[in-house]
């Protein structure tokens, strides 16, 4: 019998519906795989085997009657930043070790409504702050990919490194993830998987552990563009429990996959050709342009003049929002509480120093600084103004183009530990992805080729607000042209 | 606007993060590195630009001012480091 774990989400759903195999069989295949591989890859921080089998059996009952939702019986991995009722949710932090939410996030509630099965909670950078999964309190996740001729362990990217690694190594059919500056798309690019961040407001933030609320958005990491369209639809919904949730219908994006891109105008922004971009990434980008041209797209050179300011603006806005959001962790009502303290202030400060890791502390300190009296206007308000400039850049080109093509990341996956020395080098990972978070636009990363070292590289498609349809359409055309079928050689 | 150890001590207090004295200087250097890089924002002409706090095109919704949730004492207290008789228990902080 074929290895069920290698199926795409789409094929698995078809197989379940056709009763070629049961959800219980499929779920057991994944649980066996996780048991064997997870000690090495560290993608899951908790495996919910009993819950998974229960859900799978319930799905099989429905499937037997020809009933069931859009994801009926499909085993998924859940990033550990989505609150799951009765299942520990830590956001990769010692601060939340042992935290068991008494409620369910809206995104995961939507998945269970549609019949999905939860295999477990996926590792991530602490509070989603990181680009290499090295800030997790549970230790780094390993990328199933290794460079040709090298045994060095690579990062799967971050912050959704557990999600990306699990999907790439067939430890789930697909996974939920979240993206504040590139945390879905960068790990997807590093692992040869597909990841989409939808328009801000499409997916409810209720029950997602908050990092930077005006930027955070949930989305899926999957094996194919079709799978991303299927899972994203289930994840998105209007939700009164999130004041920024958009009260609009969620389209069936699978309809956009495979639709001709002939006549679509694709923007290629000059400013994304950054100093020091490797020849490989340049060539990949050019290849993407050629593929779309061949598919009938019109290529339009565009300018997004404020691009280079997106990252520094982000590193004011995101830490500022984080310093406000994470003020809730005071050791009083939930989360870690220090044992040794000399005063109330000291109890807060000691609890937070013990509970938060180094990168989180660094960002909270920056956030407190840029919001403090005397610096608020010079840093925070200034960054918000630059944010508008960046958004206007996009507004100015939408009359001329239907979507924008860029690389997803400036490099392929790097060695674990390689960029820990200097936070700035790490921050540069998000240089191509962070603009869409600031502007609230949808962006997808599609695997498009291999580096000379044999590592996956991704291309990003950015769309207009609420126009995920065109994003999926173009992404599918790229997927089709790239014919990316490479898989990491199993070493784990 | 270079940050020194005294500034780090002040900001760490604002952020309520206990920071040992010997960490202040290295942190000051790190933060200066990041803030120097951020200084490039000063190149952008933002004359007359409104600060952008949200990228949601719709106005915030209003709802009726009624209770929609509650009576969940056990759930609320379920993750408390310490609780008793329906209350959070915190260490004695007033002498």
Contacts between the chains, C-beta under 8 A, distances in Angstrom:
chain1	res1	chain2	res2	distance
A	98	B	79	7.9
A	99	B	79	5.4
A	100	B	78	7.0
A	100	B	79	6.6
A	101	B	79	8.0
A	102	B	72	7.4
A	102	B	75	3.8
A	102	B	76	7.8
A	102	B	78	5.3
A	102	B	79	7.8
A	103	B	75	7.5
A	200	B	55	5.3
A	200	B	56	6.5
A	201	B	56	5.3
A	201	B	58	7.9
A	214	B	53	6.8
A	214	B	54	5.8
A	214	B	55	6.9
A	240	B	61	7.7
A	240	B	63	7.2
A	243	B	60	5.7
A	243	B	61	6.6
A	244	B	54	7.1
A	244	B	56	5.0
A	246	B	56	7.2
A	246	B	58	6.6
A	247	B	58	7.4
A	247	B	61	7.6
A	306	B	44	6.6
A	308	B	40	7.6
A	309	B	40	6.8
A	309	B	41	5.9
A	309	B	43	7.7
A	309	B	44	5.6
A	312	B	37	6.2
A	312	B	38	4.5
A	312	B	40	5.8
A	312	B	41	5.4
A	313	B	41	6.3
A	315	B	34	6.7
A	315	B	37	8.0
A	315	B	38	6.2
A	316	B	38	6.3
A	316	B	41	7.8
A	323	B	15	6.2
A	327	B	16	7.8
A	330	B	16	7.3
A	331	B	81	6.7
A	332	B	81	7.6
A	332	B	88	6.3
A	332	B	90	5.7
A	333	B	76	7.9
A	333	B	79	7.5
A	333	B	80	5.8
A	333	B	88	5.6
A	334	B	79	3.8
A	334	B	80	6.3
A	334	B	81	7.5
A	335	B	79	7.6
A	335	B	81	7.8
A	336	B	81	7.8
A	337	B	81	4.0
A	337	B	82	7.7
A	341	B	91	7.3
A	343	B	93	7.2
A	344	B	93	4.1
A	345	B	13	7.8
A	345	B	16	7.0
A	346	B	18	7.1
A	347	B	91	6.4
A	347	B	93	7.4
A	348	B	16	4.3
A	349	B	12	7.8
A	349	B	13	7.4
A	349	B	16	4.8
A	349	B	17	5.9
A	349	B	18	3.9
A	350	B	18	4.9
A	352	B	15	7.6
A	352	B	16	5.5
A	352	B	17	5.0
A	352	B	18	7.2
A	353	B	17	5.3
A	353	B	18	3.9
A	353	B	19	7.0
A	356	B	17	7.0
A	361	B	15	7.9
A	361	B	17	5.4
A	362	B	27	7.8
A	362	B	30	6.7
A	362	B	31	7.8
A	364	B	15	4.8
A	364	B	17	6.4
A	365	B	8	7.3
A	365	B	11	5.6
A	365	B	12	6.2
A	365	B	15	5.4
A	365	B	17	6.7
A	365	B	27	7.0
A	365	B	31	6.7
A	366	B	31	6.5
A	366	B	34	6.4
A	366	B	35	7.8
A	367	B	15	7.3
A	368	B	11	5.1
A	368	B	12	8.0
A	368	B	14	4.4
A	368	B	15	3.9
A	369	B	3	7.4
A	369	B	7	7.7
A	369	B	11	4.7
A	369	B	14	7.9
A	369	B	31	7.0
A	369	B	35	7.9
A	372	B	11	6.6
A	372	B	14	6.0
A	375	B	1	7.4
A	378	B	1	7.4
A	379	B	38	7.2
A	381	B	51	5.3
A	382	B	41	5.7
A	382	B	42	7.8
A	382	B	46	6.6
A	383	B	41	6.5
A	384	B	51	3.5
A	384	B	52	5.2
A	384	B	53	6.2
A	385	B	44	7.7
A	385	B	46	3.8
A	385	B	49	4.3
A	385	B	50	7.4
A	385	B	51	5.4
A	385	B	52	7.3
A	386	B	41	5.5
A	386	B	44	5.2
A	386	B	46	6.4
A	387	B	51	7.8
A	387	B	52	4.5
A	388	B	49	5.3
A	388	B	50	6.3
A	388	B	51	7.0
A	388	B	52	3.8
A	389	B	44	6.1
A	389	B	46	6.8
A	389	B	49	6.4
A	391	B	52	6.3
A	391	B	55	6.7
A	422	B	33	7.6
A	423	B	30	6.8
A	423	B	33	7.6
A	423	B	34	6.4
A	424	B	33	6.4
A	424	B	34	6.6
A	424	B	37	5.8
A	438	B	55	7.6
A	439	B	55	6.2
A	440	B	55	3.1
A	440	B	56	7.2
A	465	B	55	7.9
A	465	B	57	7.1
